Amino acid sequence: MQTGTGYEDLAHWLSSGKKANAFVIHPPRLSPEENFPPPAGERFLGVYSSGSTGKPKLIWWNLKALHSNCSKYSNAAGWTWATCFQPWSFAGVHLACQAHISGGRVLSLGHDWQMNHSILQQDRPQAISVTPTFIDMLIQSRKNSKSTDWSPRQISIGGEILRASTGTRIRSTYPSSRITLIYGSAEAGVIAKTTRHDGWYPLTSIQKRFDDFKFVDNQLFLKRQGQWIPTHDLCEIRTDHFRLVGRLDRIMNIGGEKVSLDEVESVAESFPEVRRASANSMPNAVVGQIVSLKLEPAVAEADDALLETILNKMRKQLSKPAWPRWCEWGNIQDTNNGKKSYDTGAQKYE
């Protein structure tokens, strides 16, 4: 088995034939799983889960299976793919395989937005693979950048729920780019794809990749080789399409009622004055937990009066236990894998 530290090491292993039958990049500050060696025989790549339901775990993926999930883009030979995904995540490893089969390379982006714009302007990658939060922040920071004429041919989006408002901003900013929404996980691999930018996937996309699937209390389960795989993702179903609406671990028990923090965010982000929202739960002596909410404004005049107006409208759409009891305006940051941070630090606003 071989280990590395970044995309260059991963690309070198993919091109090296059978020098080592397995390769993995361990996340920083995480002890390697020495007691979980790769299977013998064919070539395998190690992928770490997100850790949203506990400690990130190492999962070994057969290289042939990863390659089978890569898209065959026409005229994509030699493309450079810019990304916010880390090289130990499934999205990062999948992208590295995508670049490898087309003779391309992966270009890492970080948290310095002016630096990101400079890199994109200088390298001019043909494609970008990012989360909805990351590309929305990239769009938001364009007004402060001198480099705004870069536009990718391909935009691949995954890792988070895509809100309709964010999808509209992406399409408006990059009208000529092809947009592909990819739903996947370290445990299940690529689950579904769509070229729609409103978050709806065709059910046929799941049927192509799995033996069977089912929704139990709105949670998606996938069947492969006789085993049912829980996704922990909650979905809305409409005839022959579905969309992600939340995570199971984002359901809180507040006053004896189940409250979806993702639903609270979705309602908040439906208002044009809100760029993005981050909902969390906070301890409360009376009901156990309450909802806290941070809103990043999309307008310059974001004051207490506007906050009160938005909260009043939200109360008409949410059950009482889901009403935000702590709320503030503020900037919402992204995490190391380009996903939205849920550290609200909100102030009381009842």
VEXMI-843766 format. One line per field, with one value per residue: residue in one letter; x, y, z of N, C-alpha, C, O in turn; chain. Coordinates in steps of 0.1 Angstrom, whole numbers. Layout:
<atoms>
type c(a,...) .
n.x c(X,...) .
n.y c(Y,...) .
n.z c(Z,...) .
ca.x c(X,...) .
ca.y c(Y,...) .
ca.z c(Z,...) .
c.x c(X,...) .
c.y c(Y,...) .
c.z c(Z,...) .
o.x c(X,...) .
o.y c(Y,...) .
o.z c(Z,...) .
mol c(A,...) .
</atoms>
This chain:
<atoms>
type c(m,q,t,g,t,g,y,e,d,l,a,h,w,l,s,s,g,k,k,a,n,a,f,v,i,h,p,p,r,l,s,p,e,e,n,f,p,p,p,a,g,e,r,f,l,g,v,y,s,s,g,s,t,g,k,p,k,l,i,w,w,n,l,k,a,l,h,s,n,c,s,k,y,s,n,a,a,g,w,t,w,a,t,c,f,q,p,w,s,f,a,g,v,h,l,a,c,q,a,h,i,s,g,g,r,v,l,s,l,g,h,d,w,q,m,n,h,s,i,l,q,q,d,r,p,q,a,i,s,v,t,p,t,f,i,d,m,l,i,q,s,r,k,n,s,k,s,t,d,w,s,p,r,q,i,s,i,g,g,e,i,l,r,a,s,t,g,t,r,i,r,s,t,y,p,s,s,r,i,t,l,i,y,g,s,a,e,a,g,v,i,a,k,t,t,r,h,d,g,w,y,p,l,t,s,i,q,k,r,f,d,d,f,k,f,v,d,n,q,l,f,l,k,r,q,g,q,w,i,p,t,h,d,l,c,e,i,r,t,d,h,f,r,l,v,g,r,l,d,r,i,m,n,i,g,g,e,k,v,s,l,d,e,v,e,s,v,a,e,s,f,p,e,v,r,r,a,s,a,n,s,m,p,n,a,v,v,g,q,i,v,s,l,k,l,e,p,a,v,a,e,a,d,d,a,l,l,e,t,i,l,n,k,m,r,k,q,l,s,k,p,a,w,p,r,w,c,e,w,g,n,i,q,d,t,n,n,g,k,k,s,y,d,t,g,a,q,k,y,e) .
n.x c(8,4,9,0,0,-14,-31,-13,3,-16,-24,1,2,-21,-11,9,8,10,25,20,-7,-27,-38,-38,-48,-44,-65,-54,-45,-59,-58,-43,-60,-48,-56,-72,-67,-62,-82,-69,-54,-69,-66,-70,-85,-83,-109,-122,-150,-174,-177,-200,-218,-203,-169,-147,-145,-125,-128,-125,-122,-128,-107,-116,-144,-146,-138,-158,-179,-172,-177,-181,-170,-173,-147,-130,-104,-73,-82,-82,-92,-106,-110,-127,-127,-113,-85,-88,-115,-146,-156,-133,-115,-129,-130,-103,-99,-116,-102,-79,-85,-90,-67,-61,-57,-58,-67,-62,-83,-87,-95,-90,-104,-97,-73,-82,-96,-75,-60,-78,-81,-55,-48,-70,-90,-108,-129,-149,-153,-173,-188,-222,-222,-195,-192,-211,-201,-178,-189,-201,-178,-168,-173,-154,-131,-106,-105,-128,-136,-133,-148,-161,-163,-175,-194,-194,-214,-217,-220,-235,-269,-285,-299,-327,-325,-297,-290,-301,-286,-261,-266,-272,-248,-230,-239,-233,-221,-220,-239,-237,-252,-242,-249,-237,-218,-193,-198,-217,-210,-213,-246,-267,-273,-278,-287,-301,-305,-320,-320,-335,-335,-337,-354,-347,-319,-309,-318,-302,-278,-280,-293,-318,-340,-354,-377,-380,-399,-392,-364,-337,-329,-305,-300,-275,-258,-273,-273,-287,-282,-281,-287,-289,-301,-327,-356,-376,-403,-415,-435,-416,-392,-368,-357,-331,-337,-328,-307,-306,-293,-296,-320,-338,-350,-373,-390,-406,-412,-402,-378,-365,-335,-324,-347,-355,-334,-338,-363,-355,-337,-353,-361,-355,-338,-319,-288,-275,-282,-276,-285,-288,-288,-294,-287,-314,-330,-357,-371,-352,-338,-333,-338,-312,-301,-282,-280,-269,-267,-282,-285,-277,-289,-293,-308,-321,-348,-354,-346,-365,-388,-383,-382,-408,-422,-411,-422,-448,-445,-433,-435,-442,-422,-400,-394,-369,-352,-329,-311,-292,-276,-248,-216,-213,-192,-172,-163,-134,-138,-153,-180,-209,-205,-217,-214,-230,-231,-251,-270,-293,-327,-357) .
n.y c(-12,23,56,91,128,146,158,155,134,114,114,105,79,68,67,50,22,-10,-6,-4,-19,-5,28,56,87,101,121,152,153,130,98,72,44,16,-9,-16,-28,-27,-46,-77,-83,-67,-32,-6,23,44,60,85,89,116,120,130,116,107,96,101,75,49,38,13,16,-1,4,0,2,29,42,34,50,75,103,104,129,147,160,165,160,164,183,207,205,224,225,224,202,179,157,132,127,113,127,141,120,107,127,129,105,110,131,117,97,112,123,147,171,180,209,226,246,271,289,315,340,359,349,325,335,346,324,310,328,328,301,292,269,243,231,229,215,215,224,236,258,267,275,295,313,319,332,354,368,378,404,419,413,416,398,386,374,347,316,285,255,233,227,209,199,191,174,188,199,215,246,261,289,293,277,291,315,304,295,320,334,319,314,299,276,240,224,200,181,162,135,118,95,84,59,47,56,71,82,94,115,147,171,192,224,228,211,187,152,125,95,74,76,66,39,30,25,9,-21,-20,4,23,44,51,65,89,87,77,45,22,-6,-30,-57,-74,-61,-36,-2,25,59,81,104,127,129,144,133,133,120,108,119,130,150,162,170,172,161,132,134,160,164,175,170,190,203,179,176,167,185,198,211,217,223,246,263,262,275,301,308,312,338,368,386,372,357,333,308,295,271,259,239,248,244,244,252,248,235,217,219,246,264,280,306,319,345,354,384,394,419,454,469,455,452,452,456,445,419,411,412,391,369,369,362,337,323,319,298,277,252,259,249,249,276,300,309,322,345,362,386,379,368,337,310,287,252,230,213,227,229,243,260,252,265,287,307,325,353,361,364,369) .
n.z c(0,-7,4,3,0,-15,-45,-66,-58,-59,-86,-97,-87,-100,-125,-125,-130,-118,-94,-67,-50,-38,-27,-5,10,40,61,76,111,118,129,111,98,107,111,91,64,28,4,-11,-43,-69,-79,-55,-41,-13,5,26,47,54,81,93,108,129,137,109,85,69,37,12,-23,-53,-81,-107,-104,-96,-119,-137,-129,-138,-160,-195,-210,-240,-260,-238,-234,-217,-200,-173,-140,-116,-81,-48,-32,-9,-13,-1,2,-11,-33,-41,-48,-68,-87,-93,-106,-127,-140,-146,-165,-187,-193,-179,-153,-117,-100,-70,-50,-24,7,4,-14,-33,-41,-52,-74,-88,-94,-111,-132,-141,-147,-160,-159,-176,-163,-133,-101,-74,-42,-36,-18,-20,-47,-48,-30,-44,-66,-53,-44,-67,-74,-61,-73,-99,-118,-137,-161,-166,-174,-169,-189,-180,-151,-122,-95,-61,-29,-11,-4,-31,-32,-47,-52,-52,-73,-94,-93,-101,-127,-139,-136,-150,-179,-202,-194,-189,-166,-141,-117,-90,-70,-43,-22,2,11,-7,-33,-65,-67,-81,-110,-126,-151,-144,-127,-105,-84,-86,-92,-117,-110,-125,-127,-103,-106,-126,-114,-91,-76,-64,-48,-21,-3,30,55,42,40,20,8,-5,-26,-31,-43,-27,-2,18,18,40,33,50,41,36,15,-10,-30,-63,-85,-110,-102,-77,-49,-27,7,32,60,80,105,110,121,148,182,195,220,221,194,161,144,114,108,83,69,81,73,45,42,52,32,11,9,-8,3,18,15,23,48,81,102,135,166,200,235,259,289,293,271,262,237,214,183,166,145,118,94,63,47,15,8,12,33,59,87,121,118,93,99,118,102,83,101,111,88,84,106,98,81,93,119,154,173,155,151,149,178,185,167,141,119,98,85,68,68,48,51,53,32,15,22,38,69,102,125,142,162,170,181,208,198,203) .
ca.x c(0,12,2,4,-4,-22,-36,-1,7,-27,-22,12,-2,-30,-4,21,6,8,36,13,-21,-36,-33,-47,-44,-51,-68,-46,-50,-67,-49,-45,-67,-39,-62,-82,-59,-70,-83,-58,-58,-70,-61,-80,-82,-89,-117,-127,-163,-174,-178,-211,-225,-193,-156,-146,-141,-118,-136,-117,-130,-121,-104,-125,-157,-145,-137,-171,-187,-167,-185,-173,-173,-167,-137,-125,-90,-64,-88,-78,-104,-104,-119,-125,-128,-100,-81,-92,-129,-150,-157,-119,-109,-137,-126,-89,-101,-122,-91,-69,-90,-91,-54,-61,-51,-67,-62,-69,-87,-87,-104,-86,-112,-89,-63,-89,-99,-63,-57,-87,-78,-42,-48,-82,-94,-120,-140,-148,-161,-174,-201,-231,-217,-182,-194,-219,-191,-169,-197,-203,-166,-164,-174,-142,-120,-103,-105,-141,-140,-132,-160,-158,-171,-182,-195,-200,-218,-221,-215,-246,-282,-285,-312,-332,-320,-283,-289,-304,-274,-250,-269,-272,-234,-223,-250,-229,-215,-228,-240,-240,-254,-238,-253,-229,-213,-182,-203,-225,-204,-222,-260,-276,-268,-288,-282,-310,-299,-330,-319,-343,-328,-346,-353,-340,-305,-306,-321,-291,-266,-283,-302,-331,-340,-367,-378,-386,-400,-385,-350,-334,-321,-301,-296,-264,-253,-281,-272,-293,-273,-288,-280,-292,-306,-342,-359,-390,-405,-425,-437,-404,-381,-366,-347,-327,-343,-322,-300,-312,-286,-300,-333,-337,-362,-375,-404,-413,-415,-390,-376,-354,-327,-323,-359,-354,-325,-345,-373,-348,-330,-363,-363,-344,-328,-310,-279,-274,-286,-270,-293,-282,-296,-287,-293,-324,-334,-372,-375,-341,-331,-340,-332,-304,-300,-274,-284,-259,-276,-280,-288,-269,-296,-297,-309,-330,-362,-355,-346,-379,-398,-381,-386,-423,-427,-407,-431,-460,-443,-427,-442,-437,-409,-390,-391,-356,-352,-317,-309,-284,-270,-234,-210,-212,-180,-172,-154,-122,-143,-162,-193,-213,-202,-229,-211,-237,-228,-261,-274,-307,-336,-370) .
ca.y c(0,35,68,104,140,155,153,151,120,105,113,97,65,63,65,41,8,-19,-5,-7,-23,4,42,64,99,102,135,157,152,118,86,62,31,6,-22,-18,-29,-28,-60,-81,-85,-56,-19,1,37,47,72,88,94,129,120,137,108,101,97,97,61,46,29,10,15,-7,14,-2,7,43,46,32,61,87,107,105,142,149,170,168,155,173,194,210,205,231,219,227,190,174,145,120,126,105,136,144,108,105,138,126,95,117,138,108,89,121,129,160,173,186,221,228,259,272,298,329,341,367,340,316,342,348,310,307,337,324,287,290,255,241,226,231,206,222,224,248,269,272,283,307,323,324,342,365,375,383,419,424,408,421,387,381,370,333,309,271,248,223,229,198,204,180,175,195,202,227,253,267,303,291,272,303,324,298,296,334,339,311,310,290,264,229,221,186,179,148,131,106,94,75,45,43,60,80,77,100,127,154,184,203,232,231,201,175,141,115,82,64,77,56,26,26,22,1,-32,-15,15,25,55,48,78,99,84,69,33,17,-20,-34,-70,-80,-54,-23,9,37,71,91,116,128,133,147,126,138,110,102,126,133,159,161,181,173,150,126,138,174,164,177,169,202,203,167,175,166,197,197,223,220,229,260,270,263,286,314,311,315,352,374,394,363,350,319,306,284,268,250,238,253,239,253,246,245,225,209,226,256,267,292,309,330,348,363,392,397,433,463,474,444,457,445,456,435,406,409,409,378,360,369,354,323,317,315,287,267,249,267,244,252,290,304,317,330,349,374,387,376,360,323,305,273,243,226,206,236,229,254,259,253,272,299,317,335,361,359,373,363) .
ca.z c(0,-8,9,-3,7,-23,-58,-74,-55,-63,-100,-100,-84,-110,-138,-122,-133,-106,-85,-54,-53,-31,-24,3,16,53,65,87,125,120,130,100,102,104,112,80,52,15,-1,-20,-57,-79,-74,-47,-36,0,6,39,48,59,95,98,118,138,132,95,84,57,28,0,-35,-64,-91,-119,-100,-97,-133,-143,-125,-144,-172,-208,-217,-253,-261,-225,-232,-212,-192,-159,-131,-103,-71,-34,-25,-5,-21,6,1,-23,-44,-46,-54,-80,-96,-97,-116,-139,-147,-151,-177,-199,-195,-174,-139,-107,-94,-57,-46,-10,13,0,-26,-43,-46,-61,-87,-95,-100,-122,-143,-147,-152,-168,-160,-184,-155,-118,-93,-61,-35,-38,-9,-25,-60,-44,-24,-55,-74,-44,-43,-81,-75,-55,-81,-112,-128,-138,-174,-167,-173,-172,-198,-172,-136,-115,-82,-52,-15,-3,-10,-39,-31,-60,-54,-55,-87,-103,-94,-108,-141,-143,-137,-160,-188,-213,-188,-187,-152,-137,-103,-87,-56,-40,-8,3,12,-19,-45,-72,-65,-91,-116,-134,-156,-139,-117,-95,-74,-89,-99,-121,-103,-134,-125,-93,-111,-135,-106,-80,-78,-60,-39,-14,7,43,62,33,39,8,10,-18,-25,-39,-40,-16,10,18,23,43,29,60,34,35,2,-15,-42,-72,-96,-114,-97,-62,-45,-13,15,45,66,92,117,112,127,163,190,202,227,217,180,153,136,105,106,69,64,86,63,32,43,53,20,1,9,-17,12,24,6,28,62,88,114,145,178,212,247,265,301,293,261,259,226,205,170,164,130,113,81,56,39,1,6,20,44,67,101,130,113,83,105,124,91,78,111,111,76,86,116,91,73,102,132,164,178,146,151,154,190,185,153,138,106,98,74,70,62,43,58,45,20,7,27,47,83,110,138,140,172,169,193,211,191,205) .
c.x c(9,3,8,-2,-13,-25,-24,3,-4,-26,-10,9,-11,-23,7,19,3,19,31,-1,-31,-29,-43,-40,-51,-53,-58,-53,-60,-58,-53,-51,-58,-45,-72,-74,-67,-71,-72,-63,-57,-66,-73,-75,-90,-97,-122,-141,-163,-173,-189,-219,-215,-179,-155,-140,-135,-126,-127,-126,-122,-119,-113,-139,-157,-145,-150,-181,-183,-175,-175,-176,-166,-158,-131,-110,-81,-70,-82,-91,-100,-114,-116,-125,-114,-98,-84,-107,-133,-151,-143,-113,-116,-133,-112,-90,-106,-111,-81,-73,-90,-77,-53,-54,-61,-60,-69,-72,-89,-98,-101,-93,-105,-79,-70,-92,-86,-58,-65,-84,-65,-42,-59,-86,-107,-132,-138,-157,-161,-187,-209,-226,-204,-184,-202,-210,-181,-176,-198,-190,-161,-164,-162,-129,-118,-105,-119,-145,-138,-145,-157,-167,-180,-182,-202,-202,-222,-217,-226,-259,-281,-299,-315,-326,-305,-281,-292,-293,-263,-253,-268,-257,-227,-233,-246,-223,-225,-228,-244,-241,-252,-242,-245,-225,-202,-187,-209,-219,-214,-236,-268,-269,-279,-281,-291,-303,-309,-330,-327,-335,-339,-344,-346,-325,-301,-308,-309,-279,-268,-293,-316,-329,-354,-366,-386,-387,-392,-370,-348,-325,-318,-297,-286,-258,-259,-281,-279,-284,-281,-280,-280,-296,-321,-345,-374,-392,-417,-426,-424,-391,-380,-356,-343,-332,-336,-314,-307,-306,-288,-314,-332,-350,-363,-389,-412,-417,-402,-389,-364,-347,-325,-335,-360,-345,-331,-355,-366,-342,-340,-366,-352,-334,-318,-301,-278,-278,-279,-278,-286,-291,-287,-295,-303,-329,-349,-375,-364,-332,-339,-332,-325,-302,-291,-278,-273,-268,-272,-282,-279,-276,-302,-296,-319,-344,-364,-355,-359,-389,-396,-385,-401,-428,-423,-417,-444,-458,-437,-436,-435,-424,-398,-387,-377,-358,-340,-314,-300,-280,-255,-229,-209,-201,-182,-162,-143,-126,-153,-176,-196,-210,-215,-226,-217,-233,-238,-265,-289,-316,-350,-382) .
c.y c(12,47,80,116,149,150,149,137,110,103,104,82,60,60,55,26,1,-18,-8,-9,-13,18,49,77,101,117,139,155,140,106,76,49,19,-8,-25,-18,-30,-43,-64,-82,-72,-43,-12,14,39,60,73,94,108,130,127,130,102,104,93,83,58,35,26,8,9,3,13,4,23,48,44,43,75,90,107,118,142,161,175,164,166,184,195,212,212,226,224,214,185,160,131,118,118,115,139,132,105,115,134,115,101,124,128,101,98,128,143,161,180,198,225,243,259,282,312,332,349,358,330,323,344,335,307,315,332,310,284,276,254,236,229,221,211,220,236,260,275,280,295,317,328,334,355,374,381,398,426,420,414,411,381,375,355,326,295,265,238,227,216,202,192,183,181,195,215,234,259,281,302,286,283,312,318,299,310,339,332,306,300,277,252,226,207,185,164,145,118,106,84,61,39,46,70,74,81,112,133,166,195,211,236,221,188,165,131,102,72,65,68,42,21,20,12,-10,-28,-3,16,38,51,60,89,97,74,57,27,2,-23,-47,-76,-73,-40,-13,21,50,82,105,116,134,136,140,131,129,103,109,127,144,158,173,182,160,145,131,153,175,165,175,182,203,191,166,175,179,195,211,227,226,244,269,272,274,300,318,314,330,359,382,385,355,336,319,294,282,258,248,243,248,249,245,241,234,216,215,236,258,280,294,321,332,357,371,393,411,442,467,462,448,448,445,446,421,402,405,395,367,358,360,340,316,313,302,275,264,256,262,248,267,293,313,326,333,361,374,384,369,345,317,291,265,239,218,214,236,240,250,260,259,286,310,328,341,359,369,367,373) .
c.z c(0,-3,3,5,-2,-37,-67,-71,-60,-78,-104,-97,-95,-123,-137,-125,-120,-96,-71,-57,-47,-28,-15,8,29,56,76,101,127,119,119,106,98,104,101,67,39,11,-10,-34,-65,-72,-67,-43,-23,0,20,39,55,74,101,108,128,132,117,94,70,49,16,-12,-46,-75,-103,-116,-101,-111,-141,-140,-131,-157,-184,-215,-230,-253,-248,-223,-228,-204,-178,-151,-118,-93,-57,-26,-21,-11,-13,7,-11,-35,-50,-53,-67,-91,-101,-108,-129,-147,-153,-164,-190,-201,-189,-160,-130,-101,-81,-55,-30,-5,10,-14,-36,-49,-56,-74,-95,-102,-112,-134,-150,-154,-162,-170,-168,-175,-140,-111,-78,-54,-39,-30,-15,-38,-57,-38,-35,-64,-66,-44,-56,-81,-69,-62,-94,-123,-128,-151,-176,-166,-177,-182,-191,-157,-130,-100,-73,-38,-6,-11,-18,-38,-45,-63,-58,-70,-97,-104,-102,-123,-147,-145,-148,-170,-198,-207,-187,-172,-149,-122,-99,-72,-54,-26,-8,4,0,-32,-52,-72,-77,-97,-124,-139,-153,-128,-106,-84,-75,-97,-105,-114,-112,-132,-113,-98,-120,-126,-95,-83,-74,-51,-33,-6,19,52,55,33,28,12,-3,-16,-35,-34,-27,-3,8,25,27,40,40,54,33,21,0,-28,-50,-85,-100,-111,-82,-60,-30,-5,29,49,78,105,119,117,142,170,199,208,223,203,172,144,127,104,92,63,69,77,50,32,44,40,8,-1,1,-9,18,14,10,43,68,101,122,157,190,224,253,277,301,283,256,248,219,192,170,149,127,98,75,46,24,-3,15,33,52,82,109,125,102,89,111,113,86,88,112,100,78,96,109,83,81,114,143,170,168,144,156,167,192,170,152,124,108,86,77,62,57,51,48,32,12,11,37,62,91,124,137,149,173,182,195,204,192,204) .
o.x c(19,-9,19,-8,-19,-22,-26,6,0,-28,-11,13,-9,-27,14,28,-5,23,38,-8,-43,-17,-55,-28,-64,-44,-55,-66,-68,-50,-64,-48,-60,-39,-80,-75,-79,-63,-65,-75,-47,-63,-84,-63,-101,-92,-126,-144,-152,-169,-189,-226,-219,-177,-161,-131,-139,-130,-122,-135,-110,-129,-118,-145,-167,-152,-154,-191,-190,-179,-163,-184,-154,-160,-128,-105,-81,-63,-77,-100,-92,-126,-105,-122,-104,-107,-82,-112,-126,-147,-141,-107,-110,-131,-109,-82,-102,-110,-76,-65,-90,-76,-45,-47,-71,-48,-81,-63,-92,-108,-109,-88,-106,-76,-64,-90,-87,-54,-60,-85,-63,-37,-59,-87,-115,-144,-126,-169,-151,-196,-204,-225,-203,-179,-200,-211,-177,-170,-197,-191,-151,-156,-159,-118,-128,-105,-123,-157,-142,-153,-152,-179,-192,-172,-213,-193,-230,-212,-225,-259,-275,-309,-306,-322,-300,-273,-286,-290,-256,-244,-264,-254,-218,-235,-254,-219,-237,-217,-254,-231,-258,-237,-247,-227,-200,-180,-208,-222,-221,-238,-276,-261,-289,-272,-289,-295,-306,-338,-326,-330,-349,-332,-340,-318,-290,-299,-307,-271,-258,-301,-326,-318,-364,-355,-398,-376,-385,-363,-355,-315,-326,-291,-287,-255,-253,-287,-277,-279,-288,-268,-272,-296,-326,-339,-382,-383,-427,-418,-420,-381,-390,-348,-352,-332,-338,-315,-312,-313,-283,-320,-325,-361,-356,-399,-424,-423,-392,-399,-353,-353,-324,-334,-364,-348,-330,-356,-370,-343,-336,-372,-340,-323,-308,-306,-279,-277,-276,-277,-279,-301,-275,-307,-301,-333,-353,-382,-366,-320,-352,-320,-330,-301,-293,-279,-269,-274,-260,-282,-274,-269,-314,-286,-324,-351,-374,-362,-363,-397,-406,-391,-406,-438,-431,-420,-450,-468,-437,-444,-424,-415,-386,-377,-374,-365,-340,-313,-301,-280,-249,-237,-206,-200,-191,-152,-142,-118,-160,-185,-187,-212,-223,-234,-211,-231,-235,-263,-296,-313,-354,-393) .
o.y c(13,47,81,114,158,138,140,129,99,92,96,74,48,52,52,19,5,-28,-15,-2,-14,18,47,77,102,125,131,155,140,104,73,45,13,-17,-34,-8,-35,-51,-55,-82,-67,-43,-12,17,35,70,63,103,112,140,131,136,92,113,83,79,65,25,36,1,12,11,23,10,29,58,52,45,85,81,111,118,139,171,186,165,177,194,185,219,208,223,228,214,186,153,121,107,117,111,140,134,102,112,136,115,97,123,131,100,94,138,151,152,186,197,226,251,249,284,321,327,346,359,327,316,343,335,302,310,333,309,275,271,263,237,231,220,211,213,246,271,287,291,305,329,340,344,366,386,388,404,437,422,418,413,372,372,349,330,292,269,236,230,213,207,183,194,179,192,225,228,262,284,310,291,283,317,324,302,312,346,338,293,292,269,255,225,202,188,156,152,108,116,76,52,27,40,77,63,74,118,127,171,206,205,245,221,179,168,129,99,63,55,63,33,9,13,7,-9,-33,0,11,41,46,65,97,104,64,59,28,-1,-21,-48,-82,-77,-33,-15,27,50,91,115,105,144,132,141,134,131,93,107,125,146,153,184,192,150,153,133,159,186,156,177,184,203,192,157,181,182,191,221,239,235,253,280,283,282,309,330,318,334,356,384,390,348,327,329,284,291,249,255,241,246,261,233,232,224,208,217,236,254,290,284,331,323,367,365,391,415,436,469,460,448,439,435,439,412,390,396,388,357,347,353,331,304,304,295,263,273,260,270,249,271,288,324,335,324,370,364,387,365,342,319,284,271,244,218,208,243,246,239,269,257,296,322,340,335,356,381,360,369) .
o.z c(6,-4,-3,15,4,-39,-76,-80,-64,-83,-114,-105,-100,-131,-146,-121,-112,-90,-63,-65,-50,-26,-17,10,29,55,85,102,136,109,117,117,88,98,102,59,40,15,-16,-37,-68,-60,-71,-41,-22,-5,27,31,60,79,113,117,134,124,113,101,60,55,9,-12,-48,-79,-109,-125,-105,-114,-149,-147,-129,-165,-183,-225,-232,-247,-246,-212,-233,-201,-172,-155,-111,-97,-53,-14,-29,-15,-19,11,-20,-46,-62,-64,-77,-102,-113,-117,-140,-159,-164,-173,-201,-209,-194,-156,-135,-98,-82,-58,-24,-11,14,-24,-48,-61,-66,-85,-107,-113,-122,-145,-162,-165,-170,-182,-168,-180,-136,-116,-72,-60,-44,-36,-16,-38,-64,-41,-34,-68,-71,-43,-57,-88,-72,-58,-101,-135,-120,-153,-187,-157,-188,-184,-195,-152,-133,-94,-78,-35,6,-23,-13,-42,-53,-74,-66,-77,-108,-115,-110,-131,-158,-154,-155,-171,-203,-215,-185,-166,-155,-115,-105,-63,-61,-18,-18,-1,-3,-42,-45,-76,-82,-91,-127,-134,-157,-121,-99,-75,-67,-108,-98,-111,-107,-135,-114,-96,-120,-131,-89,-92,-81,-47,-38,-1,18,56,62,26,26,19,-12,-6,-47,-23,-18,6,-2,36,18,42,40,60,30,17,8,-37,-44,-94,-94,-117,-75,-69,-22,-10,36,42,86,115,128,116,149,164,208,200,222,199,176,137,132,99,88,54,61,73,44,22,37,36,-3,-10,3,-14,24,5,1,49,61,110,117,157,190,224,253,276,309,287,247,250,220,192,174,142,133,90,81,37,20,-14,25,44,53,88,104,127,102,84,110,115,83,84,114,101,74,94,115,80,76,119,142,173,173,137,167,166,200,162,161,117,119,78,89,49,60,57,37,23,4,5,43,66,88,133,133,145,175,193,186,204,183,205) .
mol c(A,A,A,A,A,A,A,A,A,A,A,A,A,A,A,A,A,A,A,A,A,A,A,A,A,A,A,A,A,A,A,A,A,A,A,A,A,A,A,A,A,A,A,A,A,A,A,A,A,A,A,A,A,A,A,A,A,A,A,A,A,A,A,A,A,A,A,A,A,A,A,A,A,A,A,A,A,A,A,A,A,A,A,A,A,A,A,A,A,A,A,A,A,A,A,A,A,A,A,A,A,A,A,A,A,A,A,A,A,A,A,A,A,A,A,A,A,A,A,A,A,A,A,A,A,A,A,A,A,A,A,A,A,A,A,A,A,A,A,A,A,A,A,A,A,A,A,A,A,A,A,A,A,A,A,A,A,A,A,A,A,A,A,A,A,A,A,A,A,A,A,A,A,A,A,A,A,A,A,A,A,A,A,A,A,A,A,A,A,A,A,A,A,A,A,A,A,A,A,A,A,A,A,A,A,A,A,A,A,A,A,A,A,A,A,A,A,A,A,A,A,A,A,A,A,A,A,A,A,A,A,A,A,A,A,A,A,A,A,A,A,A,A,A,A,A,A,A,A,A,A,A,A,A,A,A,A,A,A,A,A,A,A,A,A,A,A,A,A,A,A,A,A,A,A,A,A,A,A,A,A,A,A,A,A,A,A,A,A,A,A,A,A,A,A,A,A,A,A,A,A,A,A,A,A,A,A,A,A,A,A,A,A,A,A,A,A,A,A,A,A,A,A,A,A,A,A,A,A,A,A,A,A,A,A,A,A,A,A,A,A,A,A,A,A,A,A,A,A,A) .
</atoms>
